[in-house]
Amino acid sequence: MKYGARNNIIATVKSMKKGDIMSLVKYDITQPAEMASVLTTESAEDLDLKPGDKVQLIIKAIHVLPVKGEK
């Protein structure tokens, strides 16, 4: 299965709360993952980012796409 999201995190389904239309699925992260972001150069300069800096990543997205391995 192909999907467009480039960043991925390996996780295990922790719980599910099913509704009539939508379901809430919570995950436990089971494997560290590399993340990437795109931001303006002005923002990067304002943050004075450089390799080795410790930062907190806040993920702002409208979709988290669960992809189950092929059988």
Backbone as CSV, one residue per row, in Angstrom:
resi,resn,N_x,N_y,N_z,CA_x,CA_y,CA_z,C_x,C_y,C_z
1,MET,0.840,-1.177,0.000,0.000,0.000,0.000,0.884,1.238,0.000
2,LYS,0.607,2.169,-0.877,1.355,3.416,-0.917,0.560,4.499,-0.218
3,TYR,1.262,5.387,0.469,0.623,6.515,1.126,1.560,7.704,1.049
4,GLY,0.984,8.905,1.118,1.750,10.107,0.864,2.543,10.651,2.035
5,ALA,2.183,10.279,3.262,2.876,10.827,4.427,4.321,10.343,4.445
6,ARG,5.265,11.229,4.653,6.680,10.868,4.615,7.230,10.521,5.991
7,ASN,6.722,11.164,7.026,7.172,10.850,8.378,6.321,9.716,8.909
8,ASN,6.957,8.744,9.551,6.170,7.674,10.135,6.766,7.248,11.457
9,ILE,5.919,6.769,12.324,6.290,6.311,13.648,5.660,4.934,13.826
10,ILE,6.432,3.957,14.282,5.904,2.623,14.548,5.194,2.665,15.899
11,ALA,3.968,2.143,15.941,3.162,2.204,17.165,2.309,0.955,17.298
12,THR,1.788,0.760,18.505,0.857,-0.326,18.802,-0.457,0.290,19.234
13,VAL,-1.563,-0.265,18.733,-2.869,0.239,19.139,-3.046,-0.025,20.627
14,LYS,-3.323,1.029,21.390,-3.483,0.939,22.844,-4.949,0.782,23.222
15,SER,-5.813,1.566,22.591,-7.236,1.484,22.893,-8.034,2.051,21.738
16,MET,-9.315,1.677,21.723,-10.226,2.197,20.699,-11.543,2.559,21.360
17,LYS,-12.087,3.703,20.974,-13.413,4.126,21.422,-14.217,4.379,20.155
18,LYS,-15.162,3.476,19.869,-15.911,3.543,18.617,-17.180,4.361,18.784
19,GLY,-17.432,5.225,17.821,-18.665,5.987,17.748,-19.419,5.583,16.495
20,ASP,-20.563,6.180,16.258,-21.350,5.854,15.069,-20.639,6.255,13.784
21,ILE,-19.970,7.402,13.808,-19.323,7.922,12.605,-17.804,7.914,12.726
22,MET,-17.280,8.280,13.882,-15.837,8.393,14.086,-15.409,7.487,15.231
23,SER,-14.150,7.070,15.220,-13.571,6.283,16.301,-12.291,6.949,16.761
24,LEU,-12.036,6.923,18.076,-10.798,7.445,18.645,-9.878,6.264,18.899
25,VAL,-8.709,6.281,18.283,-7.728,5.208,18.460,-6.494,5.821,19.101
26,LYS,-6.071,5.238,20.239,-4.855,5.703,20.915,-3.750,4.691,20.678
27,TYR,-2.513,5.197,20.562,-1.361,4.368,20.219,-0.253,4.513,21.256
28,ASP,0.501,3.442,21.474,1.765,3.486,22.195,2.867,3.494,21.141
29,ILE,3.815,4.385,21.299,4.945,4.456,20.370,5.936,3.364,20.752
30,THR,6.303,2.526,19.789,7.173,1.393,20.090,8.554,1.480,19.445
31,GLN,8.759,2.459,18.607,10.057,2.589,17.949,10.378,4.068,17.770
32,PRO,11.563,4.488,18.152,11.936,5.878,17.874,11.876,6.156,16.379
33,ALA,11.585,7.377,16.055,11.457,7.744,14.649,12.143,9.074,14.400
34,GLU,12.592,9.272,13.182,13.148,10.559,12.778,12.007,11.399,12.239
35,MET,11.956,12.636,12.625,10.920,13.546,12.158,11.586,14.666,11.369
36,ALA,10.811,15.299,10.514,11.298,16.432,9.740,10.246,17.528,9.761
37,SER,10.685,18.756,9.616,9.739,19.860,9.528,10.243,20.868,8.509
38,VAL,9.315,21.628,7.997,9.643,22.721,7.079,9.155,23.994,7.745
39,LEU,10.035,24.958,7.880,9.663,26.234,8.464,10.390,27.338,7.726
40,THR,9.925,28.550,7.916,10.570,29.662,7.219,11.998,29.837,7.734
41,THR,12.841,30.326,6.879,14.211,30.611,7.287,14.221,31.629,8.417
42,GLU,13.315,32.601,8.368,13.217,33.594,9.438,12.940,32.912,10.777
43,SER,12.040,31.934,10.800,11.737,31.215,12.037,12.942,30.418,12.517
44,ALA,13.630,29.745,11.581,14.816,28.976,11.955,15.897,29.882,12.535
45,GLU,16.056,31.061,11.948,17.050,32.019,12.460,16.625,32.576,13.812
46,ASP,15.322,32.878,13.972,14.830,33.381,15.262,15.070,32.367,16.378
47,LEU,14.917,31.073,16.052,15.149,30.011,17.039,16.635,29.690,17.201
48,ASP,17.466,30.241,16.316,18.909,29.978,16.317,19.182,28.467,16.315
49,LEU,18.480,27.735,15.430,18.630,26.282,15.367,19.964,25.886,14.763
50,LYS,20.574,24.857,15.366,21.802,24.300,14.828,21.899,22.834,15.229
51,PRO,22.625,22.028,14.469,22.757,20.599,14.792,23.205,20.402,16.236
52,GLY,22.548,19.455,16.912,22.880,19.152,18.301,21.969,19.844,19.306
53,ASP,21.225,20.876,18.875,20.283,21.549,19.784,19.181,20.585,20.191
54,LYS,18.779,20.625,21.464,17.639,19.857,21.941,16.402,20.731,21.790
55,VAL,15.370,20.188,21.141,14.130,20.929,20.934,12.942,20.029,21.242
56,GLN,11.813,20.635,21.511,10.557,19.912,21.673,9.818,20.011,20.339
57,LEU,9.372,18.878,19.805,8.607,18.880,18.570,7.128,18.825,18.914
58,ILE,6.390,19.804,18.455,4.946,19.833,18.641,4.344,19.563,17.270
59,ILE,3.610,18.471,17.153,3.084,18.052,15.865,1.688,18.619,15.687
60,LYS,1.541,19.441,14.674,0.260,20.060,14.351,-0.164,19.510,12.997
61,ALA,-1.136,18.626,13.028,-1.571,17.992,11.792,-3.057,17.695,11.869
62,ILE,-3.669,17.583,10.719,-5.083,17.253,10.721,-5.314,15.757,10.572
63,HIS,-4.267,15.001,10.234,-4.432,13.566,10.055,-3.271,12.804,10.668
64,VAL,-3.578,11.702,11.341,-2.599,10.680,11.693,-3.112,9.440,10.979
65,LEU,-2.341,8.922,10.044,-2.787,7.814,9.204,-2.260,6.486,9.711
66,PRO,-3.114,5.638,10.293,-2.623,4.318,10.680,-2.502,3.441,9.436
67,VAL,-1.388,2.761,9.292,-1.157,1.855,8.162,-0.787,0.505,8.742
68,LYS,-1.585,-0.511,8.437,-1.331,-1.843,8.956,-0.522,-2.624,7.930
69,GLY,0.482,-3.398,8.369,1.332,-4.150,7.464,0.553,-5.100,6.584
70,GLU,1.080,-5.331,5.386,0.434,-6.255,4.452,0.549,-7.675,4.962
71,LYS,-0.478,-8.460,4.700,-0.490,-9.857,5.141,-0.004,-10.779,4.054
